[in-house]
Amino acid sequence: MTVQKDNSRITIRAMVAGAIFSGIFAALTVYFSNVKAVYASASQIPVLPYILLCVTALLINPICRLVRFIRPFSPAEILIVFVMGMVSAGVSTFGLSAQIVPVIGNLMNEHWNNAQS
């Protein structure tokens, strides 16, 4: 009798990796859009999660299989990290920072912030 591993589970390491990459993607997306004027998620399909998906499939998993010290990511784990990165990178520009950053910058504007407004 052979025992099959369940590769369709959501693991803690996938959630932790997804949270880490979500923060990184959100920070990079806001930085690129505000400082460099490069919109990495202009069409609500961000580029950074796709880069991570290719890097994971082409580099990280084969290296983990060779080393055998760290278990390679299962397809379900890769998908969880990918989806978490997609949501954070898309929302961070047009859903959040595009509205908040101008407001924060104009809080001390004496012409707009007067007794009448």
Biopython code that builds the backbone (N, CA, C, O; Angstrom):
import numpy as np
from Bio.PDB.StructureBuilder import StructureBuilder

atoms = [
    (1, "MET", "N", (0.844, -1.169, 0.000)),
    (1, "MET", "CA", (0.000, 0.000, 0.000)),
    (1, "MET", "C", (0.894, 1.240, 0.000)),
    (1, "MET", "O", (1.784, 1.376, 0.840)),
    (2, "THR", "N", (0.649, 2.133, -0.946)),
    (2, "THR", "CA", (1.431, 3.359, -1.024)),
    (2, "THR", "C", (0.637, 4.509, -0.436)),
    (2, "THR", "O", (-0.590, 4.561, -0.525)),
    (3, "VAL", "N", (1.357, 5.404, 0.151)),
    (3, "VAL", "CA", (0.740, 6.576, 0.765)),
    (3, "VAL", "C", (1.014, 7.770, -0.133)),
    (3, "VAL", "O", (2.168, 8.087, -0.420)),
    (4, "GLN", "N", (-0.039, 8.424, -0.572)),
    (4, "GLN", "CA", (0.121, 9.596, -1.414)),
    (4, "GLN", "C", (0.095, 10.856, -0.561)),
    (4, "GLN", "O", (-0.658, 10.973, 0.405)),
    (5, "LYS", "N", (0.949, 11.791, -0.960)),
    (5, "LYS", "CA", (0.959, 13.069, -0.263)),
    (5, "LYS", "C", (-0.136, 13.959, -0.837)),
    (5, "LYS", "O", (-0.397, 13.943, -2.040)),
    (6, "ASP", "N", (-0.768, 14.727, 0.029)),
    (6, "ASP", "CA", (-1.813, 15.640, -0.396)),
    (6, "ASP", "C", (-1.175, 16.972, -0.765)),
    (6, "ASP", "O", (-0.806, 17.753, 0.112)),
    (7, "ASN", "N", (-1.045, 17.235, -2.081)),
    (7, "ASN", "CA", (-0.399, 18.462, -2.557)),
    (7, "ASN", "C", (-1.375, 19.609, -2.732)),
    (7, "ASN", "O", (-0.987, 20.680, -3.198)),
    (8, "SER", "N", (-2.630, 19.409, -2.369)),
    (8, "SER", "CA", (-3.618, 20.469, -2.572)),
    (8, "SER", "C", (-3.964, 21.195, -1.273)),
    (8, "SER", "O", (-5.002, 21.851, -1.191)),
    (9, "ARG", "N", (-3.122, 21.088, -0.278)),
    (9, "ARG", "CA", (-3.391, 21.742, 1.004)),
    (9, "ARG", "C", (-2.792, 23.132, 1.034)),
    (9, "ARG", "O", (-1.775, 23.409, 0.397)),
    (10, "ILE", "N", (-3.449, 24.003, 1.792)),
    (10, "ILE", "CA", (-2.908, 25.339, 2.053)),
    (10, "ILE", "C", (-2.063, 25.228, 3.311)),
    (10, "ILE", "O", (-2.569, 24.884, 4.380)),
    (11, "THR", "N", (-0.789, 25.517, 3.183)),
    (11, "THR", "CA", (0.123, 25.347, 4.316)),
    (11, "THR", "C", (0.457, 26.695, 4.938)),
    (11, "THR", "O", (0.206, 27.754, 4.364)),
    (12, "ILE", "N", (1.024, 26.614, 6.118)),
    (12, "ILE", "CA", (1.431, 27.837, 6.831)),
    (12, "ILE", "C", (2.567, 28.520, 6.084)),
    (12, "ILE", "O", (2.608, 29.749, 6.021)),
    (13, "ARG", "N", (3.484, 27.756, 5.523)),
    (13, "ARG", "CA", (4.613, 28.385, 4.830)),
    (13, "ARG", "C", (4.150, 29.113, 3.573)),
    (13, "ARG", "O", (4.757, 30.111, 3.184)),
    (14, "ALA", "N", (3.079, 28.629, 2.925)),
    (14, "ALA", "CA", (2.533, 29.341, 1.774)),
    (14, "ALA", "C", (1.898, 30.655, 2.210)),
    (14, "ALA", "O", (2.044, 31.673, 1.532)),
    (15, "MET", "N", (1.196, 30.636, 3.335)),
    (15, "MET", "CA", (0.575, 31.865, 3.828)),
    (15, "MET", "C", (1.630, 32.880, 4.269)),
    (15, "MET", "O", (1.480, 34.076, 4.020)),
    (16, "VAL", "N", (2.690, 32.414, 4.918)),
    (16, "VAL", "CA", (3.763, 33.314, 5.355)),
    (16, "VAL", "C", (4.494, 33.886, 4.142)),
    (16, "VAL", "O", (4.756, 35.087, 4.082)),
    (17, "ALA", "N", (4.824, 33.024, 3.176)),
    (17, "ALA", "CA", (5.499, 33.503, 1.965)),
    (17, "ALA", "C", (4.601, 34.467, 1.201)),
    (17, "ALA", "O", (5.078, 35.473, 0.675)),
    (18, "GLY", "N", (3.313, 34.171, 1.136)),
    (18, "GLY", "CA", (2.385, 35.070, 0.467)),
    (18, "GLY", "C", (2.282, 36.417, 1.150)),
    (18, "GLY", "O", (2.220, 37.449, 0.482)),
    (19, "ALA", "N", (2.263, 36.422, 2.473)),
    (19, "ALA", "CA", (2.202, 37.682, 3.215)),
    (19, "ALA", "C", (3.476, 38.501, 3.012)),
    (19, "ALA", "O", (3.420, 39.720, 2.850)),
    (20, "ILE", "N", (4.603, 37.836, 3.020)),
    (20, "ILE", "CA", (5.881, 38.545, 2.816)),
    (20, "ILE", "C", (5.940, 39.136, 1.416)),
    (20, "ILE", "O", (6.263, 40.312, 1.249)),
    (21, "PHE", "N", (5.629, 38.321, 0.407)),
    (21, "PHE", "CA", (5.686, 38.823, -0.961)),
    (21, "PHE", "C", (4.592, 39.846, -1.239)),
    (21, "PHE", "O", (4.788, 40.735, -2.067)),
    (22, "SER", "N", (3.452, 39.745, -0.574)),
    (22, "SER", "CA", (2.399, 40.756, -0.740)),
    (22, "SER", "C", (2.881, 42.116, -0.244)),
    (22, "SER", "O", (2.651, 43.133, -0.897)),
    (23, "GLY", "N", (3.540, 42.135, 0.897)),
    (23, "GLY", "CA", (4.096, 43.385, 1.406)),
    (23, "GLY", "C", (5.171, 43.953, 0.505)),
    (23, "GLY", "O", (5.221, 45.159, 0.263)),
    (24, "ILE", "N", (6.033, 43.075, 0.006)),
    (24, "ILE", "CA", (7.104, 43.524, -0.898)),
    (24, "ILE", "C", (6.515, 44.073, -2.184)),
    (24, "ILE", "O", (6.928, 45.133, -2.653)),
    (25, "PHE", "N", (5.541, 43.354, -2.766)),
    (25, "PHE", "CA", (4.935, 43.804, -4.015)),
    (25, "PHE", "C", (4.188, 45.122, -3.836)),
    (25, "PHE", "O", (4.260, 45.995, -4.701)),
    (26, "ALA", "N", (3.479, 45.272, -2.732)),
    (26, "ALA", "CA", (2.753, 46.513, -2.482)),
    (26, "ALA", "C", (3.720, 47.683, -2.336)),
    (26, "ALA", "O", (3.493, 48.754, -2.898)),
    (27, "ALA", "N", (4.794, 47.478, -1.584)),
    (27, "ALA", "CA", (5.780, 48.548, -1.401)),
    (27, "ALA", "C", (6.464, 48.908, -2.715)),
    (27, "ALA", "O", (6.637, 50.087, -3.024)),
    (28, "LEU", "N", (6.849, 47.903, -3.484)),
    (28, "LEU", "CA", (7.506, 48.181, -4.762)),
    (28, "LEU", "C", (6.565, 48.866, -5.745)),
    (28, "LEU", "O", (6.977, 49.768, -6.474)),
    (29, "THR", "N", (5.318, 48.446, -5.769)),
    (29, "THR", "CA", (4.359, 49.053, -6.684)),
    (29, "THR", "C", (4.119, 50.517, -6.339)),
    (29, "THR", "O", (4.073, 51.363, -7.232)),
    (30, "VAL", "N", (3.966, 50.823, -5.062)),
    (30, "VAL", "CA", (3.769, 52.215, -4.644)),
    (30, "VAL", "C", (5.028, 53.029, -4.913)),
    (30, "VAL", "O", (4.944, 54.170, -5.368)),
    (31, "TYR", "N", (6.193, 52.452, -4.635)),
    (31, "TYR", "CA", (7.450, 53.156, -4.881)),
    (31, "TYR", "C", (7.623, 53.462, -6.372)),
    (31, "TYR", "O", (7.937, 54.593, -6.743)),
    (32, "PHE", "N", (7.417, 52.451, -7.225)),
    (32, "PHE", "CA", (7.583, 52.668, -8.666)),
    (32, "PHE", "C", (6.589, 53.692, -9.202)),
    (32, "PHE", "O", (6.940, 54.505, -10.057)),
    (33, "SER", "N", (5.358, 53.664, -8.711)),
    (33, "SER", "CA", (4.363, 54.590, -9.254)),
    (33, "SER", "C", (4.569, 56.018, -8.751)),
    (33, "SER", "O", (4.307, 56.963, -9.495)),
    (34, "ASN", "N", (5.027, 56.205, -7.524)),
    (34, "ASN", "CA", (5.164, 57.552, -6.972)),
    (34, "ASN", "C", (6.533, 58.173, -7.197)),
    (34, "ASN", "O", (6.626, 59.385, -7.388)),
    (35, "VAL", "N", (7.582, 57.391, -7.182)),
    (35, "VAL", "CA", (8.930, 57.943, -7.303)),
    (35, "VAL", "C", (9.452, 57.859, -8.729)),
    (35, "VAL", "O", (9.991, 58.836, -9.250)),
    (36, "LYS", "N", (9.300, 56.704, -9.365)),
    (36, "LYS", "CA", (9.852, 56.492, -10.698)),
    (36, "LYS", "C", (8.855, 56.757, -11.814)),
    (36, "LYS", "O", (9.245, 56.782, -12.981)),
    (37, "ALA", "N", (7.580, 56.957, -11.492)),
    (37, "ALA", "CA", (6.503, 57.167, -12.469)),
    (37, "ALA", "C", (6.388, 55.995, -13.436)),
    (37, "ALA", "O", (6.114, 56.181, -14.622)),
    (38, "VAL", "N", (6.599, 54.787, -12.919)),
    (38, "VAL", "CA", (6.432, 53.550, -13.680)),
    (38, "VAL", "C", (5.268, 52.806, -13.045)),
    (38, "VAL", "O", (5.323, 52.445, -11.869)),
    (39, "TYR", "N", (4.223, 52.579, -13.816)),
    (39, "TYR", "CA", (3.031, 51.926, -13.285)),
    (39, "TYR", "C", (3.089, 50.436, -13.599)),
    (39, "TYR", "O", (2.743, 49.999, -14.697)),
    (40, "ALA", "N", (3.534, 49.668, -12.610)),
    (40, "ALA", "CA", (3.671, 48.225, -12.791)),
    (40, "ALA", "C", (2.332, 47.515, -12.775)),
    (40, "ALA", "O", (2.249, 46.357, -13.186)),
    (41, "SER", "N", (1.289, 48.173, -12.316)),
    (41, "SER", "CA", (-0.043, 47.558, -12.294)),
    (41, "SER", "C", (-1.069, 48.501, -12.901)),
    (41, "SER", "O", (-2.153, 48.677, -12.344)),
    (42, "ALA", "N", (-0.743, 49.105, -14.028)),
    (42, "ALA", "CA", (-1.626, 50.089, -14.641)),
    (42, "ALA", "C", (-2.913, 49.465, -15.164)),
    (42, "ALA", "O", (-3.934, 50.147, -15.248)),
    (43, "SER", "N", (-2.884, 48.203, -15.510)),
    (43, "SER", "CA", (-4.083, 47.559, -16.054)),
    (43, "SER", "C", (-4.721, 46.598, -15.055)),
    (43, "SER", "O", (-5.475, 45.711, -15.455)),
    (44, "GLN", "N", (-4.436, 46.756, -13.780)),
    (44, "GLN", "CA", (-4.924, 45.882, -12.712)),
    (44, "GLN", "C", (-4.427, 44.447, -12.859)),
    (44, "GLN", "O", (-4.936, 43.546, -12.193)),
    (45, "ILE", "N", (-3.445, 44.229, -13.719)),
    (45, "ILE", "CA", (-2.767, 42.938, -13.815)),
    (45, "ILE", "C", (-1.294, 43.221, -13.534)),
    (45, "ILE", "O", (-0.541, 43.524, -14.460)),
    (46, "PRO", "N", (-0.874, 43.128, -12.285)),
    (46, "PRO", "CA", (0.493, 43.504, -11.936)),
    (46, "PRO", "C", (1.526, 42.527, -12.484)),
    (46, "PRO", "O", (1.249, 41.340, -12.656)),
    (47, "VAL", "N", (2.701, 43.038, -12.749)),
    (47, "VAL", "CA", (3.769, 42.263, -13.362)),
    (47, "VAL", "C", (4.550, 41.447, -12.328)),
    (47, "VAL", "O", (4.976, 40.331, -12.624)),
    (48, "LEU", "N", (4.740, 41.979, -11.138)),
    (48, "LEU", "CA", (5.611, 41.342, -10.146)),
    (48, "LEU", "C", (5.178, 39.933, -9.739)),
    (48, "LEU", "O", (6.046, 39.070, -9.608)),
    (49, "PRO", "N", (3.894, 39.647, -9.531)),
    (49, "PRO", "CA", (3.535, 38.259, -9.206)),
    (49, "PRO", "C", (3.836, 37.274, -10.335)),
    (49, "PRO", "O", (4.173, 36.119, -10.075)),
    (50, "TYR", "N", (3.717, 37.723, -11.579)),
    (50, "TYR", "CA", (4.056, 36.839, -12.694)),
    (50, "TYR", "C", (5.557, 36.557, -12.735)),
    (50, "TYR", "O", (5.977, 35.447, -13.064)),
    (51, "ILE", "N", (6.348, 37.550, -12.406)),
    (51, "ILE", "CA", (7.802, 37.329, -12.332)),
    (51, "ILE", "C", (8.119, 36.318, -11.238)),
    (51, "ILE", "O", (8.932, 35.416, -11.439)),
    (52, "LEU", "N", (7.478, 36.467, -10.077)),
    (52, "LEU", "CA", (7.694, 35.511, -8.989)),
    (52, "LEU", "C", (7.235, 34.106, -9.382)),
    (52, "LEU", "O", (7.881, 33.122, -9.019)),
    (53, "LEU", "N", (6.131, 34.003, -10.115)),
    (53, "LEU", "CA", (5.641, 32.704, -10.571)),
    (53, "LEU", "C", (6.657, 32.015, -11.475)),
    (53, "LEU", "O", (6.916, 30.821, -11.322)),
    (54, "CYS", "N", (7.228, 32.757, -12.408)),
    (54, "CYS", "CA", (8.248, 32.186, -13.301)),
    (54, "CYS", "C", (9.519, 31.829, -12.545)),
    (54, "CYS", "O", (10.122, 30.785, -12.795)),
    (55, "VAL", "N", (9.926, 32.695, -11.621)),
    (55, "VAL", "CA", (11.135, 32.408, -10.838)),
    (55, "VAL", "C", (10.940, 31.169, -9.966)),
    (55, "VAL", "O", (11.850, 30.353, -9.820)),
    (56, "THR", "N", (9.755, 31.039, -9.396)),
    (56, "THR", "CA", (9.478, 29.870, -8.560)),
    (56, "THR", "C", (9.492, 28.590, -9.384)),
    (56, "THR", "O", (10.071, 27.586, -8.970)),
    (57, "ALA", "N", (8.860, 28.627, -10.540)),
    (57, "ALA", "CA", (8.772, 27.417, -11.367)),
    (57, "ALA", "C", (10.105, 27.064, -12.016)),
    (57, "ALA", "O", (10.421, 25.884, -12.170)),
    (58, "LEU", "N", (10.890, 28.070, -12.399)),
    (58, "LEU", "CA", (12.118, 27.802, -13.142)),
    (58, "LEU", "C", (13.375, 27.731, -12.279)),
    (58, "LEU", "O", (14.348, 27.086, -12.668)),
    (59, "LEU", "N", (13.374, 28.383, -11.109)),
    (59, "LEU", "CA", (14.591, 28.413, -10.294)),
    (59, "LEU", "C", (14.430, 27.808, -8.905)),
    (59, "LEU", "O", (15.191, 26.921, -8.518)),
    (60, "ILE", "N", (13.440, 28.288, -8.158)),
    (60, "ILE", "CA", (13.349, 27.915, -6.745)),
    (60, "ILE", "C", (13.008, 26.440, -6.570)),
    (60, "ILE", "O", (13.676, 25.739, -5.808)),
    (61, "ASN", "N", (11.981, 25.960, -7.261)),
    (61, "ASN", "CA", (11.604, 24.549, -7.103)),
    (61, "ASN", "C", (12.677, 23.577, -7.599)),
    (61, "ASN", "O", (12.947, 22.592, -6.912)),
    (62, "PRO", "N", (13.307, 23.808, -8.768)),
    (62, "PRO", "CA", (14.391, 22.891, -9.155)),
    (62, "PRO", "C", (15.574, 22.897, -8.185)),
    (62, "PRO", "O", (16.185, 21.856, -7.946)),
    (63, "ILE", "N", (15.895, 24.060, -7.629)),
    (63, "ILE", "CA", (16.992, 24.119, -6.654)),
    (63, "ILE", "C", (16.602, 23.367, -5.384)),
    (63, "ILE", "O", (17.429, 22.664, -4.803)),
    (64, "CYS", "N", (15.354, 23.509, -4.951)),
    (64, "CYS", "CA", (14.894, 22.774, -3.760)),
    (64, "CYS", "C", (14.913, 21.267, -3.999)),
    (64, "CYS", "O", (15.210, 20.500, -3.083)),
    (65, "ARG", "N", (14.602, 20.839, -5.216)),
    (65, "ARG", "CA", (14.653, 19.407, -5.522)),
    (65, "ARG", "C", (16.086, 18.887, -5.521)),
    (65, "ARG", "O", (16.336, 17.753, -5.114)),
    (66, "LEU", "N", (17.023, 19.711, -5.973)),
    (66, "LEU", "CA", (18.422, 19.294, -5.973)),
    (66, "LEU", "C", (19.011, 19.254, -4.567)),
    (66, "LEU", "O", (19.742, 18.326, -4.219)),
    (67, "VAL", "N", (18.696, 20.245, -3.778)),
    (67, "VAL", "CA", (19.263, 20.348, -2.430)),
    (67, "VAL", "C", (18.642, 19.313, -1.491)),
    (67, "VAL", "O", (19.338, 18.736, -0.655)),
    (68, "ARG", "N", (17.348, 19.080, -1.624)),
    (68, "ARG", "CA", (16.587, 18.145, -0.790)),
    (68, "ARG", "C", (16.573, 18.531, 0.686)),
    (68, "ARG", "O", (16.244, 17.705, 1.537)),
    (69, "PHE", "N", (16.916, 19.736, 0.986)),
    (69, "PHE", "CA", (16.866, 20.222, 2.363)),
    (69, "PHE", "C", (15.533, 20.916, 2.631)),
    (69, "PHE", "O", (14.973, 20.819, 3.723)),
    (70, "ILE", "N", (15.038, 21.618, 1.612)),
    (70, "ILE", "CA", (13.760, 22.309, 1.693)),
    (70, "ILE", "C", (12.815, 21.651, 0.695)),
    (70, "ILE", "O", (13.174, 21.417, -0.459)),
    (71, "ARG", "N", (11.620, 21.360, 1.149)),
    (71, "ARG", "CA", (10.623, 20.738, 0.283)),
    (71, "ARG", "C", (10.170, 21.739, -0.772)),
    (71, "ARG", "O", (9.870, 22.883, -0.433)),
    (72, "PRO", "N", (10.111, 21.339, -2.053)),
    (72, "PRO", "CA", (9.649, 22.270, -3.090)),
    (72, "PRO", "C", (8.195, 22.675, -2.871)),
    (72, "PRO", "O", (7.429, 21.956, -2.230)),
    (73, "PHE", "N", (7.831, 23.816, -3.399)),
    (73, "PHE", "CA", (6.460, 24.296, -3.275)),
    (73, "PHE", "C", (5.544, 23.465, -4.154)),
    (73, "PHE", "O", (5.878, 23.156, -5.298)),
    (74, "SER", "N", (4.392, 23.107, -3.618)),
    (74, "SER", "CA", (3.390, 22.384, -4.401)),
    (74, "SER", "C", (2.642, 23.381, -5.282)),
    (74, "SER", "O", (2.712, 24.586, -5.044)),
    (75, "PRO", "N", (1.934, 22.898, -6.286)),
    (75, "PRO", "CA", (1.157, 23.832, -7.129)),
    (75, "PRO", "C", (0.141, 24.651, -6.334)),
    (75, "PRO", "O", (-0.084, 25.819, -6.652)),
    (76, "ALA", "N", (-0.466, 24.072, -5.325)),
    (76, "ALA", "CA", (-1.424, 24.829, -4.506)),
    (76, "ALA", "C", (-0.725, 25.936, -3.735)),
    (76, "ALA", "O", (-1.263, 27.036, -3.615)),
    (77, "GLU", "N", (0.470, 25.665, -3.207)),
    (77, "GLU", "CA", (1.215, 26.689, -2.474)),
    (77, "GLU", "C", (1.648, 27.826, -3.401)),
    (77, "GLU", "O", (1.572, 28.998, -3.032)),
    (78, "ILE", "N", (2.100, 27.475, -4.600)),
    (78, "ILE", "CA", (2.504, 28.498, -5.563)),
    (78, "ILE", "C", (1.314, 29.370, -5.935)),
    (78, "ILE", "O", (1.447, 30.586, -6.070)),
    (79, "LEU", "N", (0.159, 28.751, -6.100)),
    (79, "LEU", "CA", (-1.040, 29.504, -6.460)),
    (79, "LEU", "C", (-1.475, 30.443, -5.340)),
    (79, "LEU", "O", (-1.914, 31.561, -5.610)),
    (80, "ILE", "N", (-1.359, 30.008, -4.097)),
    (80, "ILE", "CA", (-1.715, 30.870, -2.961)),
    (80, "ILE", "C", (-0.811, 32.099, -2.921)),
    (80, "ILE", "O", (-1.299, 33.218, -2.760)),
    (81, "VAL", "N", (0.490, 31.907, -3.066)),
    (81, "VAL", "CA", (1.428, 33.027, -3.053)),
    (81, "VAL", "C", (1.154, 33.956, -4.230)),
    (81, "VAL", "O", (1.207, 35.177, -4.087)),
    (82, "PHE", "N", (0.862, 33.377, -5.392)),
    (82, "PHE", "CA", (0.584, 34.169, -6.591)),
    (82, "PHE", "C", (-0.663, 35.030, -6.407)),
    (82, "PHE", "O", (-0.645, 36.220, -6.722)),
    (83, "VAL", "N", (-1.734, 34.447, -5.905)),
    (83, "VAL", "CA", (-2.987, 35.191, -5.732)),
    (83, "VAL", "C", (-2.837, 36.280, -4.674)),
    (83, "VAL", "O", (-3.359, 37.382, -4.844)),
    (84, "MET", "N", (-2.139, 35.985, -3.595)),
    (84, "MET", "CA", (-1.922, 37.010, -2.569)),
    (84, "MET", "C", (-1.110, 38.176, -3.134)),
    (84, "MET", "O", (-1.384, 39.333, -2.815)),
    (85, "GLY", "N", (-0.121, 37.880, -3.964)),
    (85, "GLY", "CA", (0.664, 38.940, -4.601)),
    (85, "GLY", "C", (-0.137, 39.732, -5.606)),
    (85, "GLY", "O", (0.043, 40.944, -5.721)),
    (86, "MET", "N", (-1.025, 39.070, -6.340)),
    (86, "MET", "CA", (-1.864, 39.767, -7.320)),
    (86, "MET", "C", (-2.778, 40.779, -6.639)),
    (86, "MET", "O", (-2.923, 41.908, -7.107)),
    (87, "VAL", "N", (-3.383, 40.376, -5.548)),
    (87, "VAL", "CA", (-4.315, 41.267, -4.855)),
    (87, "VAL", "C", (-3.586, 42.465, -4.263)),
    (87, "VAL", "O", (-4.040, 43.601, -4.402)),
    (88, "SER", "N", (-2.469, 42.219, -3.610)),
    (88, "SER", "CA", (-1.789, 43.332, -2.939)),
    (88, "SER", "C", (-1.169, 44.314, -3.925)),
    (88, "SER", "O", (-1.199, 45.522, -3.688)),
    (89, "ALA", "N", (-0.613, 43.825, -5.016)),
    (89, "ALA", "CA", (0.025, 44.732, -5.967)),
    (89, "ALA", "C", (-1.002, 45.559, -6.724)),
    (89, "ALA", "O", (-0.731, 46.712, -7.060)),
    (90, "GLY", "N", (-2.169, 45.001, -7.000)),
    (90, "GLY", "CA", (-3.190, 45.760, -7.714)),
    (90, "GLY", "C", (-3.902, 46.761, -6.851)),
    (90, "GLY", "O", (-4.192, 47.869, -7.301)),
    (91, "VAL", "N", (-4.191, 46.401, -5.621)),
    (91, "VAL", "CA", (-4.933, 47.287, -4.728)),
    (91, "VAL", "C", (-4.056, 48.417, -4.215)),
    (91, "VAL", "O", (-4.554, 49.506, -3.930)),
    (92, "SER", "N", (-2.777, 48.176, -4.096)),
    (92, "SER", "CA", (-1.908, 49.176, -3.477)),
    (92, "SER", "C", (-1.785, 50.454, -4.284)),
    (92, "SER", "O", (-1.504, 51.505, -3.707)),
    (93, "THR", "N", (-1.983, 50.413, -5.588)),
    (93, "THR", "CA", (-1.895, 51.653, -6.363)),
    (93, "THR", "C", (-3.257, 52.289, -6.545)),
    (93, "THR", "O", (-3.546, 53.314, -5.929)),
    (94, "PHE", "N", (-4.086, 51.709, -7.365)),
    (94, "PHE", "CA", (-5.352, 52.343, -7.724)),
    (94, "PHE", "C", (-6.406, 52.188, -6.639)),
    (94, "PHE", "O", (-7.352, 52.973, -6.586)),
    (95, "GLY", "N", (-6.265, 51.216, -5.794)),
    (95, "GLY", "CA", (-7.254, 51.024, -4.759)),
    (95, "GLY", "C", (-6.949, 51.760, -3.475)),
    (95, "GLY", "O", (-7.860, 51.991, -2.681)),
    (96, "LEU", "N", (-5.698, 52.142, -3.237)),
    (96, "LEU", "CA", (-5.346, 52.744, -1.962)),
    (96, "LEU", "C", (-4.448, 53.963, -2.115)),
    (96, "LEU", "O", (-4.853, 55.077, -1.781)),
    (97, "SER", "N", (-3.258, 53.767, -2.605)),
    (97, "SER", "CA", (-2.286, 54.863, -2.565)),
    (97, "SER", "C", (-2.584, 55.968, -3.560)),
    (97, "SER", "O", (-2.157, 57.102, -3.344)),
    (98, "ALA", "N", (-3.297, 55.688, -4.640)),
    (98, "ALA", "CA", (-3.621, 56.755, -5.586)),
    (98, "ALA", "C", (-4.567, 57.775, -4.966)),
    (98, "ALA", "O", (-4.621, 58.921, -5.413)),
    (99, "GLN", "N", (-5.313, 57.370, -3.941)),
    (99, "GLN", "CA", (-6.214, 58.304, -3.280)),
    (99, "GLN", "C", (-5.619, 58.874, -1.997)),
    (99, "GLN", "O", (-5.902, 60.020, -1.649)),
    (100, "ILE", "N", (-4.803, 58.099, -1.287)),
    (100, "ILE", "CA", (-4.303, 58.538, 0.021)),
    (100, "ILE", "C", (-3.064, 59.426, -0.085)),
    (100, "ILE", "O", (-2.948, 60.403, 0.654)),
    (101, "VAL", "N", (-2.144, 59.108, -0.984)),
    (101, "VAL", "CA", (-0.893, 59.869, -1.070)),
    (101, "VAL", "C", (-1.144, 61.341, -1.406)),
    (101, "VAL", "O", (-0.518, 62.191, -0.773)),
    (102, "PRO", "N", (-2.012, 61.704, -2.351)),
    (102, "PRO", "CA", (-2.269, 63.143, -2.567)),
    (102, "PRO", "C", (-2.904, 63.832, -1.368)),
    (102, "PRO", "O", (-2.628, 65.004, -1.112)),
    (103, "VAL", "N", (-3.746, 63.123, -0.634)),
    (103, "VAL", "CA", (-4.381, 63.723, 0.545)),
    (103, "VAL", "C", (-3.340, 63.982, 1.629)),
    (103, "VAL", "O", (-3.350, 65.041, 2.257)),
    (104, "ILE", "N", (-2.449, 63.031, 1.850)),
    (104, "ILE", "CA", (-1.413, 63.193, 2.869)),
    (104, "ILE", "C", (-0.490, 64.353, 2.514)),
    (104, "ILE", "O", (-0.079, 65.115, 3.389)),
    (105, "GLY", "N", (-0.171, 64.486, 1.254)),
    (105, "GLY", "CA", (0.715, 65.568, 0.832)),
    (105, "GLY", "C", (0.082, 66.934, 0.913)),
    (105, "GLY", "O", (0.796, 67.935, 0.985)),
    (106, "ASN", "N", (-1.242, 67.010, 0.906)),
    (106, "ASN", "CA", (-1.926, 68.306, 0.900)),
    (106, "ASN", "C", (-2.549, 68.671, 2.235)),
    (106, "ASN", "O", (-3.302, 69.641, 2.313)),
    (107, "LEU", "N", (-2.257, 67.927, 3.274)),
    (107, "LEU", "CA", (-2.831, 68.258, 4.572)),
    (107, "LEU", "C", (-2.315, 69.588, 5.114)),
    (107, "LEU", "O", (-3.037, 70.273, 5.839)),
    (108, "MET", "N", (-1.103, 69.960, 4.784)),
    (108, "MET", "CA", (-0.517, 71.194, 5.289)),
    (108, "MET", "C", (-0.580, 72.340, 4.282)),
    (108, "MET", "O", (0.076, 73.364, 4.475)),
    (109, "ASN", "N", (-1.353, 72.184, 3.219)),
    (109, "ASN", "CA", (-1.476, 73.234, 2.218)),
    (109, "ASN", "C", (-2.380, 74.333, 2.783)),
    (109, "ASN", "O", (-3.566, 74.108, 3.024)),
    (110, "GLU", "N", (-1.818, 75.503, 2.989)),
    (110, "GLU", "CA", (-2.569, 76.586, 3.645)),
    (110, "GLU", "C", (-3.645, 77.185, 2.747)),
    (110, "GLU", "O", (-4.582, 77.805, 3.250)),
    (111, "HIS", "N", (-3.537, 77.019, 1.454)),
    (111, "HIS", "CA", (-4.555, 77.562, 0.555)),
    (111, "HIS", "C", (-5.799, 76.674, 0.514)),
    (111, "HIS", "O", (-6.908, 77.165, 0.306)),
    (112, "TRP", "N", (-5.617, 75.383, 0.710)),
    (112, "TRP", "CA", (-6.768, 74.454, 0.674)),
    (112, "TRP", "C", (-7.357, 74.214, 2.034)),
    (112, "TRP", "O", (-8.560, 73.982, 2.147)),
    (113, "ASN", "N", (-6.557, 74.260, 3.066)),
    (113, "ASN", "CA", (-7.027, 73.978, 4.421)),
    (113, "ASN", "C", (-7.226, 75.297, 5.160)),
    (113, "ASN", "O", (-6.340, 75.771, 5.872)),
    (114, "ASN", "N", (-8.376, 75.862, 4.979)),
    (114, "ASN", "CA", (-8.704, 77.114, 5.663)),
    (114, "ASN", "C", (-9.988, 76.920, 6.449)),
    (114, "ASN", "O", (-10.523, 75.813, 6.499)),
    (115, "ALA", "N", (-10.476, 77.962, 7.050)),
    (115, "ALA", "CA", (-11.674, 77.866, 7.906)),
    (115, "ALA", "C", (-12.919, 77.515, 7.106)),
    (115, "ALA", "O", (-13.834, 76.885, 7.637)),
    (116, "GLN", "N", (-12.969, 77.912, 5.841)),
    (116, "GLN", "CA", (-14.153, 77.634, 5.040)),
    (116, "GLN", "C", (-14.229, 76.172, 4.595)),
    (116, "GLN", "O", (-15.328, 75.637, 4.444)),
    (117, "SER", "N", (-13.110, 75.530, 4.387)),
    (117, "SER", "CA", (-13.164, 74.149, 3.915)),
    (117, "SER", "C", (-13.157, 73.186, 5.076)),
    (117, "SER", "O", (-13.198, 71.973, 4.872)),
]
sb = StructureBuilder()
sb.init_structure("model")
sb.init_model(0)
sb.init_chain("A")
sb.init_seg("    ")
for serial, (resi, resn, name, xyz) in enumerate(atoms, 1):
    if name == "N":
        sb.init_residue(resn, " ", resi, " ")
    sb.init_atom(name, np.array(xyz, "f"), 0.0, 1.0, " ", f" {name:<3s}", serial, name[0])
structure = sb.get_structure()
